[in-house]
Amino acid sequence: MKKLFIGAALAFACMFTSPAAALTLCTGAADQPYAAAGEMIRAEAKGAGLTVDVVKDTGGTWGNIQLSLQGKCDAFVGQPDGLAYLKRTEPANAAKFVPVADLHREYLHALCGKNSGVDDIGDLESDPKKYSIALGERGSGAWLIWQNFISEDADYAPVRQTDESGDIALSSVSNEQTTCTLVPAALGNTLVRSADEFYGESLALVGVNDRDFDDAVDPQGKPLYSYAEIPSKTYKKNLQGWFSDKSTLTWLAKVYVNKDAVADQAELKTFIRSVMKARGGIVSNFGS
């Protein structure tokens, strides 16, 4: 009888026990840096008493934004191009998101056919109807960047866009069906390494140096891009050799929070602190 009473008392107490604080973080493909960053943040948050549910295979930055607007994630990892595009198209929704931390550095890898005559992405606007570019599906990271390019320089608009991505895009460019493809990613990423390994003899890593892009800004009014070199020998088999640095656009991946979704300031503070604690490991793994 005593054991029964104790058991009933414990069950009754559990009914009124506050659940552990929880927050949902949307990331990206399970085998890519955003998901790995999410796991590192989750581990730090767990030690601080905050449960972070990491959602993967979301479709990347634009998918994360849409999921958050649907109430399915409280925060997300993404590239700033997504919020820049959202501010132009849906300013009220863009205002719901605030950046809380910078993570690793990403670079725009522009890969064009070696026989295309393109040495820099800026060449495409010289005869836009002659060229084509593989960007993946609407909402992909490359697609978002291209929309921001067009916003800064309308001469890029007539370039034919295709929805090819990944190895399909690499094959299409290498076989001269498409002129170029864009890969926004950290240095040494899997896809560009594959391009170097399997398609490098027919592809070239080209620059991205149109100064019209200097005017692009994020929702906070800060420059959307800066310029940096992809160091020579980063992709050393075919795409690059010695003394073959390529100047391109770069930015920092960020963690964004939906203000409408996270009202508890103590929870938000714990989450931000967890992100900052994880940041060093994320940058160490994927680049500063």
C-alpha positions in Angstrom: 0.0 0.0 0.0 2.9 2.3 0.9 4.6 1.6 -2.5 1.3 2.3 -4.2 0.9 5.6 -2.5 4.5 6.7 -3.3 4.0 5.7 -7.0 0.8 7.6 -7.2 2.4 10.7 -5.6 5.3 10.6 -8.1 2.9 10.3 -11.0 0.8 13.2 -9.7 4.0 15.3 -9.3 5.1 14.6 -12.9 1.8 16.1 -14.1 2.8 19.5 -12.8 6.6 19.3 -13.5 7.6 21.9 -16.1 9.0 20.3 -19.3 12.6 20.9 -20.2 13.1 24.0 -22.3 13.3 23.1 -26.0 14.1 24.9 -29.2 14.0 23.7 -32.8 17.0 24.5 -35.0 16.7 24.0 -38.8 20.0 23.3 -40.6 20.5 21.7 -44.0 21.6 18.4 -45.7 22.6 15.8 -43.2 26.1 15.4 -44.6 26.9 19.1 -44.9 28.3 21.8 -42.6 25.0 23.4 -41.5 23.8 20.1 -40.0 27.1 19.5 -38.4 27.1 23.0 -36.9 23.6 22.3 -35.6 24.8 19.2 -33.8 27.7 21.1 -32.2 25.2 23.7 -31.0 22.9 21.0 -29.7 25.7 19.5 -27.6 26.6 22.8 -26.0 22.9 23.6 -25.3 22.4 20.2 -23.7 25.1 20.9 -21.1 23.3 24.2 -20.3 19.9 22.5 -19.8 18.4 23.5 -23.1 17.1 20.9 -25.5 17.8 21.8 -29.1 16.1 19.7 -31.7 18.2 19.7 -34.9 16.2 19.4 -38.1 18.1 18.3 -41.2 17.5 17.9 -44.9 15.4 21.1 -44.9 16.3 22.4 -48.3 18.9 24.8 -47.0 18.5 28.5 -46.2 15.3 29.2 -48.1 13.7 26.0 -46.8 14.7 27.0 -43.3 13.1 30.4 -43.7 9.8 28.8 -45.0 9.8 26.3 -42.2 10.3 29.0 -39.6 7.5 31.1 -41.1 5.3 28.0 -40.8 6.2 27.7 -37.1 8.2 24.5 -37.6 11.6 25.9 -36.4 12.5 28.6 -34.0 16.0 29.3 -35.3 18.1 28.3 -38.3 21.5 28.3 -39.8 21.7 30.0 -43.2 23.5 32.2 -45.7 22.6 35.9 -45.5 21.4 35.9 -49.2 18.2 34.3 -48.1 17.2 37.2 -45.8 18.4 39.8 -48.3 16.0 38.2 -50.9 13.2 37.9 -48.3 13.5 41.6 -47.4 13.0 42.6 -51.0 10.1 40.3 -51.6 8.4 40.0 -48.1 9.8 42.8 -45.9 7.3 42.1 -43.1 8.4 38.5 -42.8 12.1 39.5 -43.1 11.7 41.7 -40.0 10.8 38.6 -37.9 14.4 37.3 -38.1 17.4 38.6 -36.3 21.0 37.3 -36.7 22.5 36.2 -33.3 25.9 34.8 -34.4 28.3 34.5 -37.3 29.7 31.1 -38.0 32.1 29.8 -40.6 33.1 31.5 -43.9 31.7 30.4 -47.2 32.9 31.2 -50.7 31.2 31.4 -54.1 32.8 28.8 -56.2 32.1 29.5 -59.9 32.8 26.6 -62.2 32.7 27.1 -66.0 33.6 25.0 -69.0 37.2 25.4 -70.0 36.2 26.0 -73.6 33.5 28.5 -72.7 35.7 31.6 -72.9 34.5 32.6 -69.4 37.3 33.7 -67.1 35.1 35.6 -64.6 31.3 35.4 -63.9 31.2 39.1 -65.0 31.8 37.9 -68.5 28.3 36.5 -68.7 26.7 39.9 -68.8 28.7 40.8 -72.0 26.5 38.5 -74.1 23.9 37.1 -71.7 21.7 35.3 -74.2 24.7 33.3 -75.3 25.3 31.9 -71.8 23.6 29.7 -69.3 24.0 29.0 -65.6 23.1 26.0 -63.4 21.6 27.2 -60.1 19.6 24.3 -58.8 15.9 24.6 -57.9 14.2 27.8 -57.0 15.3 28.7 -53.4 18.7 27.0 -53.5 21.7 28.8 -52.2 23.0 29.5 -55.7 19.6 30.6 -56.9 19.3 33.1 -54.1 22.7 34.5 -54.9 21.8 34.9 -58.5 18.6 36.8 -57.7 20.7 39.2 -55.6 23.1 39.6 -58.5 20.2 40.5 -60.8 19.0 43.0 -58.2 22.3 44.7 -58.3 22.9 44.4 -62.1 19.9 43.7 -64.4 22.3 42.7 -67.2 22.5 39.2 -65.7 18.7 38.7 -66.0 18.8 37.4 -69.6 21.3 34.6 -68.8 19.4 31.4 -69.1 19.0 29.7 -65.7 18.7 25.9 -65.3 17.6 23.9 -62.3 20.5 21.5 -62.5 22.6 21.0 -59.4 25.3 18.7 -57.9 26.9 16.2 -60.2 24.2 16.7 -62.8 25.3 20.4 -63.1 29.0 19.4 -63.1 28.3 16.9 -66.0 26.3 19.5 -67.9 29.0 22.2 -67.7 31.8 19.7 -68.4 29.9 18.5 -71.5 29.3 22.1 -72.7 25.5 21.9 -72.3 25.6 24.6 -69.7 28.2 27.4 -69.4 28.7 27.7 -65.7 27.4 26.6 -62.3 27.7 28.2 -58.9 28.5 26.4 -55.6 28.2 28.5 -52.5 30.1 26.6 -49.8 33.1 26.4 -47.4 36.5 25.8 -48.8 37.3 22.2 -49.6 33.6 21.2 -49.8 32.6 17.8 -51.1 31.0 18.9 -54.4 33.9 21.1 -55.6 36.4 18.4 -54.6 34.4 16.0 -56.7 34.5 18.5 -59.6 38.3 18.6 -59.2 38.6 14.8 -59.1 36.2 13.8 -61.9 35.5 16.8 -64.1 38.5 19.0 -63.6 40.0 18.5 -67.0 37.0 20.1 -68.6 36.1 22.7 -65.9 37.7 25.9 -64.7 37.4 27.6 -61.4 36.8 31.3 -62.4 36.6 34.6 -60.5 33.6 36.6 -59.3 34.6 40.2 -59.4 31.8 42.4 -60.7 32.0 45.5 -58.5 28.3 46.1 -59.0 27.9 43.5 -56.2 29.6 45.9 -53.7 26.3 47.7 -53.2 24.4 44.6 -52.1 23.4 44.8 -48.4 21.8 42.4 -45.9 18.6 43.3 -43.9 20.7 45.2 -41.3 22.2 47.4 -44.0 25.6 45.8 -43.9 27.5 44.7 -47.0 26.2 41.3 -48.1 29.5 40.2 -49.6 33.2 40.8 -49.3 36.0 39.6 -51.6 38.6 37.0 -50.7 40.9 34.6 -52.5 40.3 30.9 -52.9 44.0 29.9 -52.2 45.9 28.1 -54.9 46.1 24.3 -54.5 42.8 24.3 -52.6 41.6 22.1 -55.4 44.9 20.9 -56.6 44.3 18.0 -59.0 42.9 19.9 -62.0 41.0 23.0 -61.0 43.9 24.9 -59.6 47.7 24.8 -59.6 50.4 26.9 -58.0 49.9 30.7 -58.2 46.3 30.2 -59.2 44.4 32.0 -56.4 40.9 33.0 -57.5 39.2 36.2 -56.2 35.5 35.6 -55.4 32.7 36.7 -53.1 32.6 35.5 -49.5 30.3 35.8 -46.5 29.7 34.3 -43.1 27.1 31.7 -42.5 24.9 32.9 -39.6 22.4 31.7 -37.0 19.1 33.5 -37.1 16.3 33.5 -34.6 12.6 34.1 -35.3 11.6 36.7 -32.8 7.9 35.5 -32.9 8.9 32.0 -32.0 11.3 32.5 -29.1 9.7 34.8 -26.5 11.4 33.4 -23.4 14.4 35.6 -22.9 16.2 33.2 -20.6 15.8 30.5 -23.2 17.1 32.8 -25.9 20.1 33.8 -23.7 21.0 30.1 -23.2 20.7 29.4 -26.9 22.9 32.3 -27.9 25.5 31.4 -25.4 25.5 27.8 -26.6 25.9 29.0 -30.2 28.9 31.2 -29.2 30.5 28.3 -27.3 30.1 26.0 -30.3 31.3 28.6 -32.7 35.0 28.0 -32.2 34.7 24.3 -33.1 32.5 25.1 -36.1 35.0 27.7 -37.5 37.8 25.3 -36.8 36.1 22.6 -38.9 34.7 24.6 -41.7 36.9 27.8 -41.9 37.1 31.4 -40.7 
